Amino acid sequence: MAFSQSLTTISRAFAGASLILVSALDPVAAIPRLNLSGYPQPAPGLQRWVIQPSGLLPKTTDPLVSAHPLDWRIQLIVGQEVTLDCNLQRLSGPGMTMRMLPQASGKALFEVKGPLRVISTKKACPPGDPVKRSFLSLGLQPYLVPYNPSWPIVVDLPEGAELRWRVWKAETRQQKAVKL
């Protein structure tokens, strides 16, 4: 009887410790499953970048910012980390294209085909002028896609390019336009 009670006590202690350990290892937010079935392999010279938006984002306390994901967008920022000096520099290359993939349930594949080049003025920099590493983005206008945590955002970029992103949230208020 004493052996049985000791075993029960040990089992309960082990179960309690296991529950605490499992609770500590549980992620704070649910992560959607990444499913890339139906996407073709990247073309030669391109690298695949994937964004899987979270279904759970921190709520905002600002009543003017929409809490509805249907009002949100994800900005895709294609660029390159480069060394900058006193010259003005920009990143040049082909724009991003989107191709619908019927074999992937209508999901989209975003691509930048062709090389990216840093274009620069060629003025002489003063001696000892500091240089710094910075991210140059391609294009002047933001490239926005709908926010959908159920589908990954798949982007194929030339080697050496990098993909960054951020969430845009709309205001809750709507304003009237002027009718002419």
N, CA, C and O of each residue as an XYZ file, in Angstrom:
720
protein
N       0.817     -1.188      0.000
C       0.000      0.000      0.000
C       0.869      1.263      0.000
O       0.594      2.213     -0.732
N       1.918      1.260      0.829
C       2.810      2.414      0.900
C       3.514      2.618     -0.436
O       3.712      3.753     -0.868
N       3.901      1.500     -1.104
C       4.549      1.581     -2.410
C       3.614      2.213     -3.430
O       4.035      3.039     -4.239
N       2.329      1.819     -3.388
C       1.327      2.348     -4.304
C       1.128      3.845     -4.094
O       1.019      4.597     -5.062
N       1.079      4.286     -2.834
C       0.906      5.708     -2.541
C       2.137      6.503     -2.992
O       2.004      7.606     -3.523
N       3.334      5.944     -2.781
C       4.557      6.615     -3.218
C       4.574      6.761     -4.731
O       4.949      7.806     -5.261
N       4.159      5.688     -5.429
C       4.108      5.720     -6.886
C       3.123      6.774     -7.371
O       3.408      7.505     -8.319
N       1.966      6.853     -6.725
C       0.955      7.851     -7.084
C       1.492      9.258     -6.854
O       1.296     10.137     -7.693
N       2.164      9.481     -5.731
C       2.730     10.793     -5.421
C       3.790     11.179     -6.454
O       3.821     12.319     -6.917
N       4.658     10.230     -6.814
C       5.691     10.494     -7.800
C       5.056     10.782     -9.159
O       5.497     11.687     -9.868
N       4.024     10.021     -9.527
C       3.336     10.232    -10.804
C       2.707     11.609    -10.869
O       2.791     12.292    -11.890
N       2.073     12.018     -9.771
C       1.441     13.355     -9.750
C       2.495     14.459     -9.854
O       2.304     15.445    -10.567
N       3.606     14.286     -9.140
C       4.672     15.293     -9.198
C       5.249     15.368    -10.613
O       5.486     16.460    -11.131
N       5.473     14.212    -11.238
C       6.005     14.172    -12.594
C       5.024     14.800    -13.574
O       5.429     15.550    -14.462
N       3.722     14.498    -13.416
C       2.696     15.066    -14.296
C       2.638     16.581    -14.143
O       2.505     17.306    -15.129
N       2.739     17.061    -12.890
C       2.719     18.503    -12.652
C       3.922     19.182    -13.268
O       3.793     20.240    -13.884
N       5.105     18.577    -13.108
C       6.319     19.144    -13.702
C       6.242     19.114    -15.216
O       6.681     20.056    -15.875
N       5.686     18.036    -15.786
C       5.530     17.942    -17.238
C       4.597     19.022    -17.743
O       4.864     19.637    -18.775
N       3.493     19.265    -17.023
C       2.532     20.290    -17.431
C       3.180     21.667    -17.415
O       2.957     22.474    -18.317
N       3.993     21.937    -16.376
C       4.684     23.229    -16.303
C       5.675     23.357    -17.459
O       5.764     24.413    -18.085
N       6.417     22.291    -17.743
C       7.384     22.314    -18.830
C       6.705     22.522    -20.176
O       7.164     23.328    -20.985
N       5.601     21.793    -20.423
C       4.871     21.941    -21.681
C       4.300     23.344    -21.792
O       4.331     23.938    -22.870
N       3.776     23.888    -20.691
C       3.230     25.251    -20.726
C       4.314     26.263    -21.046
O       4.075     27.229    -21.771
N       5.513     26.044    -20.505
C       6.611     26.973    -20.761
C       7.070     26.898    -22.215
O       7.542     27.889    -22.773
N       6.931     25.716    -22.831
C       7.377     25.561    -24.205
C       6.322     25.950    -25.228
O       6.645     26.098    -26.407
N       5.051     26.122    -24.810
C       3.998     26.505    -25.749
C       4.298     27.871    -26.341
O       4.686     28.781    -25.608
N       4.129     28.039    -27.641
C       4.357     29.359    -28.231
C       3.270     30.326    -27.787
O       2.143     29.934    -27.485
N       3.638     31.586    -27.758
C       2.696     32.619    -27.343
C       1.616     32.803    -28.403
O       0.458     33.056    -28.071
N       1.983     32.678    -29.667
C       1.036     32.881    -30.757
C       1.034     31.648    -31.663
O       2.059     30.993    -31.857
N      -0.122     31.360    -32.198
C      -0.227     30.236    -33.126
C       0.473     30.592    -34.427
O       0.355     31.716    -34.915
N       1.204     29.630    -34.991
C       1.909     29.845    -36.247
C       1.236     28.991    -37.315
O       1.177     27.770    -37.171
N       0.727     29.606    -38.385
C       0.096     28.821    -39.444
C       1.111     27.871    -40.086
O       2.309     28.153    -40.131
N       0.609     26.758    -40.573
C       1.466     25.771    -41.223
C       1.891     26.298    -42.587
O       1.066     26.783    -43.360
N       3.184     26.199    -42.873
C       3.719     26.666    -44.143
C       3.480     25.595    -45.203
O       3.981     24.477    -45.090
N       2.711     25.945    -46.234
C       2.390     25.001    -47.293
C       2.798     25.618    -48.636
O       2.180     26.572    -49.109
N       3.850     25.055    -49.237
C       4.329     25.567    -50.521
C       4.016     24.606    -51.659
O       4.641     24.678    -52.718
N       3.065     23.713    -51.457
C       2.709     22.789    -52.536
C       2.065     23.578    -53.679
O       1.266     24.486    -53.448
N       2.420     23.222    -54.895
C       1.893     23.905    -56.071
C       2.767     25.041    -56.559
O       2.541     25.562    -57.652
N       3.776     25.446    -55.769
C       4.688     26.496    -56.208
C       5.811     25.862    -57.027
O       6.382     24.857    -56.604
N       6.138     26.422    -58.181
C       7.259     25.878    -58.955
C       8.577     26.206    -58.262
O       8.635     27.108    -57.426
N       9.616     25.486    -58.603
C      10.952     25.782    -58.078
C      11.399     27.143    -58.616
O      10.996     27.532    -59.712
N      12.229     27.874    -57.857
C      12.727     29.161    -58.365
C      13.517     28.969    -59.658
O      14.202     27.961    -59.834
N      13.415     29.933    -60.547
C      14.175     29.905    -61.801
C      15.672     29.983    -61.470
O      16.039     30.468    -60.400
N      16.526     29.517    -62.367
C      17.973     29.607    -62.127
C      18.387     31.058    -61.855
O      17.954     31.980    -62.547
N      19.225     31.240    -60.845
C      19.697     32.579    -60.473
C      18.790     33.298    -59.490
O      19.120     34.397    -59.044
N      17.639     32.695    -59.136
C      16.718     33.316    -58.182
C      16.715     32.522    -56.880
O      16.894     31.304    -56.878
N      16.510     33.226    -55.782
C      16.398     32.603    -54.470
C      14.993     32.830    -53.934
O      14.395     33.881    -54.164
N      14.474     31.852    -53.225
C      13.110     31.920    -52.686
C      13.110     32.534    -51.296
O      13.906     32.163    -50.433
N      12.198     33.484    -51.098
C      11.954     34.113    -49.799
C      10.489     33.884    -49.475
O       9.639     33.980    -50.360
N      10.181     33.583    -48.223
C       8.803     33.284    -47.826
C       8.448     34.075    -46.572
O       9.234     34.171    -45.629
N       7.242     34.636    -46.591
C       6.673     35.318    -45.425
C       5.407     34.553    -45.062
O       4.547     34.344    -45.917
N       5.282     34.132    -43.806
C       4.058     33.492    -43.331
C       3.474     34.414    -42.270
O       3.892     34.368    -41.113
N       2.502     35.261    -42.655
C       1.941     36.202    -41.673
C       1.296     35.468    -40.507
O       0.684     34.414    -40.678
N       1.440     36.030    -39.347
C       0.828     35.463    -38.152
C      -0.648     35.828    -38.121
O      -1.037     36.922    -38.530
N      -1.464     34.902    -37.633
C      -2.887     35.195    -37.461
C      -3.150     36.003    -36.211
O      -4.237     36.553    -36.039
N      -2.154     36.079    -35.334
C      -2.319     36.783    -34.070
C      -1.302     37.915    -33.982
O      -0.110     37.672    -33.794
N      -1.773     39.142    -34.118
C      -0.903     40.299    -33.968
C      -1.334     41.086    -32.749
O      -2.492     41.014    -32.337
N      -0.422     41.830    -32.174
C      -0.798     42.633    -31.006
C      -1.920     43.605    -31.355
O      -1.906     44.247    -32.405
N      -2.875     43.694    -30.465
C      -3.985     44.637    -30.653
C      -3.484     46.052    -30.418
O      -2.579     46.284    -29.616
N      -4.084     46.983    -31.124
C      -3.729     48.381    -30.947
C      -4.722     49.040    -29.998
O      -5.897     48.673    -29.968
N      -4.256     49.997    -29.236
C      -5.141     50.734    -28.344
C      -5.674     51.995    -29.022
O      -6.526     52.692    -28.470
N      -5.169     52.282    -30.214
C      -5.596     53.465    -30.954
C      -6.926     53.168    -31.652
O      -6.972     52.297    -32.521
N      -8.012     53.870    -31.297
C      -9.304     53.602    -31.921
C      -9.366     54.009    -33.398
O     -10.293     53.612    -34.103
N      -8.400     54.790    -33.870
C      -8.390     55.201    -35.265
C      -7.753     54.160    -36.182
O      -7.835     54.292    -37.403
N      -7.115     53.117    -35.615
C      -6.466     52.077    -36.409
C      -7.358     50.842    -36.426
O      -7.789     50.361    -35.378
N      -7.624     50.342    -37.608
C      -8.497     49.186    -37.767
C      -7.895     47.935    -37.134
O      -6.701     47.671    -37.277
N      -8.721     47.175    -36.442
C      -8.296     45.911    -35.838
C      -8.640     44.730    -36.740
O      -8.405     43.582    -36.363
N      -9.190     44.992    -37.919
C      -9.630     43.934    -38.823
C      -8.560     43.627    -39.870
O      -8.168     44.516    -40.626
N      -8.078     42.368    -39.925
C      -7.046     42.019    -40.908
C      -7.456     42.276    -42.362
O      -6.586     42.425    -43.221
N      -8.758     42.330    -42.657
C      -9.179     42.641    -44.027
C      -8.782     44.049    -44.445
O      -8.696     44.347    -45.636
N      -8.541     44.911    -43.468
C      -8.110     46.282    -43.744
C      -6.594     46.427    -43.773
O      -6.095     47.525    -44.015
N      -5.853     45.360    -43.536
C      -4.395     45.424    -43.455
C      -3.758     45.022    -44.768
O      -4.372     44.329    -45.579
N      -2.527     45.458    -44.978
C      -1.725     45.079    -46.141
C      -0.314     44.778    -45.661
O       0.114     45.244    -44.605
N       0.398     43.990    -46.456
C       1.804     43.726    -46.180
C       2.615     44.399    -47.281
O       2.381     44.171    -48.468
N       3.566     45.227    -46.874
C       4.457     45.879    -47.829
C       5.666     44.984    -48.042
O       6.353     44.609    -47.092
N       5.916     44.647    -49.301
C       7.097     43.878    -49.667
C       8.197     44.862    -50.036
O       8.000     45.721    -50.896
N       9.349     44.744    -49.397
C      10.453     45.663    -49.627
C      11.642     44.849    -50.137
O      12.269     44.107    -49.382
N      11.938     44.998    -51.414
C      13.070     44.313    -52.028
C      14.251     45.258    -51.985
O      14.117     46.436    -52.316
N      15.402     44.760    -51.585
C      16.563     45.628    -51.515
C      17.847     44.860    -51.362
O      17.919     43.647    -51.561
N      18.860     45.622    -50.997
C      20.194     45.053    -50.874
C      20.960     45.854    -49.835
O      20.853     47.080    -49.782
N      21.728     45.163    -49.015
C      22.601     45.803    -48.039
C      23.878     46.213    -48.776
O      24.561     45.366    -49.352
N      24.201     47.510    -48.761
C      25.359     48.014    -49.498
C      26.167     48.976    -48.633
O      25.698     49.441    -47.594
N      27.375     49.263    -49.075
C      28.226     50.253    -48.418
C      27.996     51.598    -49.098
O      28.116     51.716    -50.317
N      27.670     52.598    -48.308
C      27.380     53.938    -48.825
C      28.490     54.909    -48.454
O      29.045     54.855    -47.357
N      28.805     55.806    -49.398
C      29.744     56.883    -49.113
C      28.995     58.204    -49.297
O      27.777     58.244    -49.124
N      29.678     59.252    -49.633
C      29.041     60.568    -49.747
C      28.201     60.727    -51.019
O      27.459     61.702    -51.141
N      28.301     59.795    -51.961
C      27.530     59.875    -53.201
C      26.066     59.489    -52.966
O      25.734     58.797    -52.004
N      25.211     59.953    -53.863
C      23.816     59.549    -53.829
C      23.690     58.207    -54.545
O      24.151     58.063    -55.677
N      23.076     57.236    -53.899
C      22.964     55.905    -54.479
C      21.529     55.411    -54.427
O      20.773     55.694    -53.497
N      21.184     54.655    -55.476
C      19.857     54.024    -55.554
C      20.027     52.620    -56.102
O      21.044     52.285    -56.710
N      19.018     51.817    -55.875
C      19.033     50.465    -56.403
C      18.165     50.443    -57.649
O      17.030     50.921    -57.636
N      18.702     49.889    -58.717
C      18.006     49.837    -59.998
C      17.835     48.385    -60.410
O      18.694     47.546    -60.140
N      16.728     48.098    -61.060
C      16.485     46.747    -61.552
C      15.053     46.625    -62.024
O      14.281     47.581    -61.957
N      14.701     45.434    -62.507
C      13.335     45.238    -62.986
C      12.349     45.276    -61.820
O      12.695     44.959    -60.682
N      11.124     45.667    -62.127
C      10.099     45.714    -61.096
C       9.609     44.329    -60.715
O       9.930     43.335    -61.365
N       8.833     44.286    -59.658
C       8.276     43.027    -59.187
C       7.047     42.666    -60.018
O       6.216     43.523    -60.319
N       6.943     41.407    -60.380
C       5.767     40.921    -61.095
C       5.044     39.901    -60.217
O       5.638     39.284    -59.333
N       3.763     39.743    -60.480
C       2.962     38.766    -59.747
C       2.360     37.806    -60.754
O       1.834     38.217    -61.788
N       2.441     36.531    -60.442
C       1.870     35.518    -61.330
C       0.972     34.623    -60.491
O       1.387     34.093    -59.460
N      -0.275     34.463    -60.951
C      -1.224     33.589    -60.261
C      -0.891     32.140    -60.585
O      -0.511     31.824    -61.713
N      -1.032     31.256    -59.596
C      -0.690     29.846    -59.752
C      -1.931     28.985    -59.557
O      -2.282     28.663    -58.421
N      -2.602     28.607    -60.642
C      -3.796     27.772    -60.503
C      -3.487     26.445    -59.804
O      -4.332     25.932    -59.071
N      -2.292     25.880    -60.016
C      -1.926     24.622    -59.394
C      -1.678     24.775    -57.886
O      -1.534     23.770    -57.189
N      -1.627     26.003    -57.373
C      -1.435     26.281    -55.944
C      -2.685     26.944    -55.386
O      -2.591     27.842    -54.549
N      -3.856     26.508    -55.841
C      -5.145     27.016    -55.349
C      -5.296     28.513    -55.527
O      -5.900     29.176    -54.683
N      -4.754     29.064    -56.619
C      -4.935     30.484    -56.894
C      -4.001     31.397    -56.123
O      -4.176     32.616    -56.147
N      -3.018     30.840    -55.445
C      -2.053     31.668    -54.728
C      -1.158     32.370    -55.755
O      -1.168     32.041    -56.940
N      -0.395     33.335    -55.272
C       0.442     34.131    -56.174
C       1.919     33.906    -55.884
O       2.319     33.627    -54.754
N       2.715     34.036    -56.938
C       4.171     34.009    -56.826
C       4.666     35.369    -57.288
O       4.353     35.810    -58.393
N       5.438     36.028    -56.439
C       6.006     37.330    -56.771
C       7.451     37.114    -57.190
O       8.174     36.330    -56.575
N       7.874     37.823    -58.254
C       9.225     37.628    -58.775
C       9.850     38.952    -59.183
O       9.171     39.860    -59.662
N      11.149     39.040    -58.984
C      11.969     40.097    -59.561
C      12.999     39.357    -60.392
O      13.910     38.723    -59.859
N      12.843     39.446    -61.703
C      13.759     38.727    -62.607
C      14.805     39.706    -63.105
O      14.489     40.833    -63.488
N      16.005     39.281    -63.096
C      17.081     40.139    -63.585
C      17.885     40.704    -62.447
O      17.430     40.711    -61.303
N      19.079     41.181    -62.745
C      19.983     41.652    -61.695
C      19.571     43.010    -61.128
O      18.923     43.817    -61.793
N      19.966     43.227    -59.888
C      19.808     44.536    -59.252
C      21.172     45.209    -59.276
O      22.198     44.571    -59.040
N      21.170     46.503    -59.562
C      22.434     47.252    -59.644
C      22.331     48.515    -58.792
O      21.289     49.169    -58.736
N      23.413     48.826    -58.151
C      23.504     50.085    -57.413
C      23.979     51.137    -58.395
O      25.045     50.998    -58.995
N      23.183     52.198    -58.561
C      23.608     53.317    -59.401
C      23.979     54.468    -58.470
O      23.366     54.656    -57.419
N      24.978     55.224    -58.867
C      25.526     56.219    -57.960
C      26.066     57.412    -58.720
O      26.488     57.308    -59.872
N      26.040     58.554    -58.040
C      26.784     59.695    -58.561
C      28.262     59.355    -58.383
O      28.598     58.448    -57.622
N      29.136     60.062    -59.064
C      30.565     59.723    -59.032
C      31.432     60.873    -58.514
O      32.565     61.053    -58.960
N      30.900     61.636    -57.588
C      31.713     62.740    -57.075
C      32.776     62.212    -56.107
O      32.608     61.160    -55.490
N      33.855     62.956    -55.991
C      34.943     62.582    -55.088
C      34.534     62.919    -53.658
O      34.107     64.037    -53.372
N      34.667     61.952    -52.776
C      34.325     62.167    -51.369
C      35.518     62.777    -50.641
O      36.663     62.468    -50.971
N      35.270     63.629    -49.666
C      36.385     64.214    -48.898
C      37.200     63.118    -48.201
O      36.650     62.097    -47.788
N      38.494     63.335    -48.076
C      39.325     62.342    -47.379
C      38.823     62.125    -45.944
O      38.494     63.078    -45.237
N      38.773     60.873    -45.537
C      38.334     60.552    -44.180
C      36.828     60.556    -44.001
O      36.335     60.336    -42.895
N      36.086     60.804    -45.083
C      34.622     60.793    -44.992
C      34.162     59.372    -44.638
O      34.599     58.412    -45.273
N      33.295     59.225    -43.643
C      32.918     57.874    -43.214
C      32.027     57.157    -44.239
O      31.243     57.777    -44.957
N      32.178     55.846    -44.277
C      31.284     55.004    -45.075
C      30.444     54.196    -44.096
O      30.856     53.968    -42.959
N      29.270     53.766    -44.537
C      28.397     52.993    -43.648
C      27.634     51.948    -44.455
O      27.460     52.094    -45.665
N      27.189     50.913    -43.791
C      26.352     49.890    -44.413
C      24.902     50.318    -44.245
O      24.490     50.770    -43.176
N      24.130     50.166    -45.328
C      22.730     50.559    -45.285
C      21.929     49.705    -46.262
O      22.486     49.124    -47.193
N      20.639     49.635    -46.046
C      19.733     48.883    -46.910
C      19.135     49.830    -47.937
O      18.464     50.799    -47.582
N      19.383     49.543    -49.225
C      18.765     50.315    -50.312
C      17.580     49.519    -50.826
O      17.707     48.325    -51.096
N      16.427     50.163    -50.965
C      15.252     49.452    -51.467
C      15.049     49.732    -52.949
O      15.417     50.791    -53.457
N      14.459     48.765    -53.623
C      14.175     48.861    -55.051
C      12.820     49.536    -55.232
O      11.837     49.145    -54.603
N      12.773     50.538    -56.086
C      11.500     51.198    -56.396
C      11.159     52.311    -55.435
O      11.656     52.371    -54.310
N      10.307     53.183    -55.905
C       9.904     54.330    -55.091
C       8.549     54.131    -54.432
O       8.285     54.700    -53.372
N       7.693     53.333    -55.046
C       6.348     53.113    -54.522
C       6.297     51.815    -53.723
O       6.956     50.838    -54.079
N       5.514     51.802    -52.643
C       5.402     50.564    -51.873
C       4.651     49.495    -52.666
O       3.720     49.808    -53.409
N       5.052     48.247    -52.508
C       4.380     47.122    -53.150
C       3.562     46.437    -52.073
O       4.108     45.753    -51.208
N       2.236     46.623    -52.128
C       1.347     46.128    -51.077
C       0.554     44.913    -51.540
O       0.061     44.873    -52.667
N       0.436     43.924    -50.661
C      -0.372     42.740    -50.932
C      -1.341     42.565    -49.767
O      -1.045     42.987    -48.649
N      -2.501     41.944    -50.017
C      -3.462     41.745    -48.934
C      -2.878     40.901    -47.799
O      -2.060     40.009    -48.024
N      -3.312     41.200    -46.596
C      -2.887     40.441    -45.416
C      -3.753     39.195    -45.322
O      -4.973     39.293    -45.186
N      -3.139     38.041    -45.391
C      -3.874     36.784    -45.302
C      -3.012     35.763    -44.567
O      -2.084     35.208    -45.155
N      -3.303     35.504    -43.282
C      -2.471     34.573    -42.526
C      -2.610     33.114    -42.974
O      -1.838     32.261    -42.534
N      -3.573     32.820    -43.832
C      -3.764     31.448    -44.297
C      -2.815     31.064    -45.419
O      -2.562     29.878    -45.627
N      -2.285     32.036    -46.145
C      -1.431     31.754    -47.299
C      -0.067     32.396    -47.116
O       0.036     33.520    -46.626
N       0.976     31.684    -47.508
C       2.301     32.312    -47.454
C       2.461     33.302    -48.606
O       1.784     33.202    -49.629
N       3.354     34.243    -48.422
C       3.742     35.156    -49.491
C       5.093     34.660    -49.978
O       6.065     34.649    -49.223
N       5.155     34.250    -51.243
C       6.358     33.648    -51.803
C       6.945     34.601    -52.838
O       6.265     35.025    -53.772
N       8.220     34.927    -52.651
C       8.890     35.897    -53.523
C      10.221     35.297    -53.973
O      11.020     34.853    -53.149
N      10.450     35.288    -55.288
C      11.729     34.838    -55.849
C      12.521     36.064    -56.285
O      12.046     36.882    -57.074
N      13.743     36.174    -55.753
C      14.586     37.346    -55.999
C      15.945     36.927    -56.547
O      16.394     35.805    -56.314
N      16.604     37.839    -57.282
C      17.959     37.532    -57.750
C      18.905     37.345    -56.555
O      18.684     37.899    -55.479
N      19.943     36.565    -56.767
C      20.927     36.348    -55.712
C      21.515     37.684    -55.287
O      21.795     38.546    -56.119
N      21.697     37.844    -53.986
C      22.232     39.086    -53.438
C      21.149     40.043    -52.985
O      21.421     40.973    -52.226
N      19.921     39.826    -53.443
C      18.809     40.683    -53.008
C      18.252     40.134    -51.702
O      18.473     38.975    -51.353
N      17.534     40.978    -50.995
C      16.960     40.621    -49.704
C      15.516     41.079    -49.672
O      15.168     42.078    -50.301
N      14.670     40.361    -48.946
C      13.264     40.745    -48.802
C      12.998     41.127    -47.361
O      13.324     40.388    -46.432
N      12.408     42.282    -47.194
C      11.931     42.742    -45.879
C      10.460     43.054    -46.033
O       9.969     43.198    -47.153
N       9.755     43.158    -44.933
C       8.321     43.447    -45.013
C       7.853     44.149    -43.744
O       8.511     44.135    -42.704
N       6.680     44.764    -43.886
C       6.023     45.372    -42.716
C       4.526     45.404    -42.961
O       4.059     45.344    -44.098
N       3.787     45.500    -41.865
C       2.325     45.503    -41.927
C       1.833     46.943    -41.977
O       2.295     47.796    -41.220
N       0.891     47.202    -42.878
C       0.206     48.487    -42.944
C      -1.209     48.264    -42.444
O      -1.878     47.314    -42.850
N      -1.662     49.139    -41.564
C      -3.031     49.056    -41.053
C      -3.778     50.334    -41.428
O      -3.236     51.437    -41.362
N      -5.018     50.153    -41.817
C      -5.834     51.292    -42.260
C      -6.458     52.010    -41.064
O      -6.593     51.450    -39.976
N      -6.828     53.250    -41.299
C      -7.600     53.986    -40.300
C      -9.033     53.467    -40.301
O      -9.504     52.916    -41.296
N      -9.719     53.650    -39.175
C     -11.123     53.234    -39.114
C     -12.037     54.258    -39.739
O     -13.096     53.906    -40.260
N     -11.651     55.512    -39.698
C     -12.536     56.539    -40.244
C     -12.428     56.600    -41.769
O     -11.367     56.381    -42.354
N     -13.552     56.903    -42.373
C     -13.602     57.105    -43.814
C     -13.930     58.571    -44.069
O     -14.722     59.173    -43.344
N     -13.333     59.126    -45.073
C     -13.570     60.524    -45.388
C     -14.256     60.638    -46.729
O     -14.017     59.828    -47.624
N     -15.106     61.639    -46.875
C     -15.813     61.847    -48.136
C     -14.922     62.584    -49.125
O     -14.174     63.495    -48.768
N     -15.028     62.162    -50.370
C     -14.329     62.869    -51.446
C     -15.215     64.019    -51.923
O     -16.404     64.068    -51.608
N     -14.640     64.923    -52.670
C     -15.387     66.059    -53.228
C     -15.881     65.681    -54.593
O     -15.091     65.289    -55.453
N     -17.192     65.793    -54.816
C     -17.784     65.497    -56.115
C     -17.712     66.732    -56.977
O     -18.142     67.811    -56.568
N     -17.172     66.581    -58.161
C     -17.057     67.731    -59.083
C     -18.110     67.657    -60.159
O     -18.172     68.532    -61.024
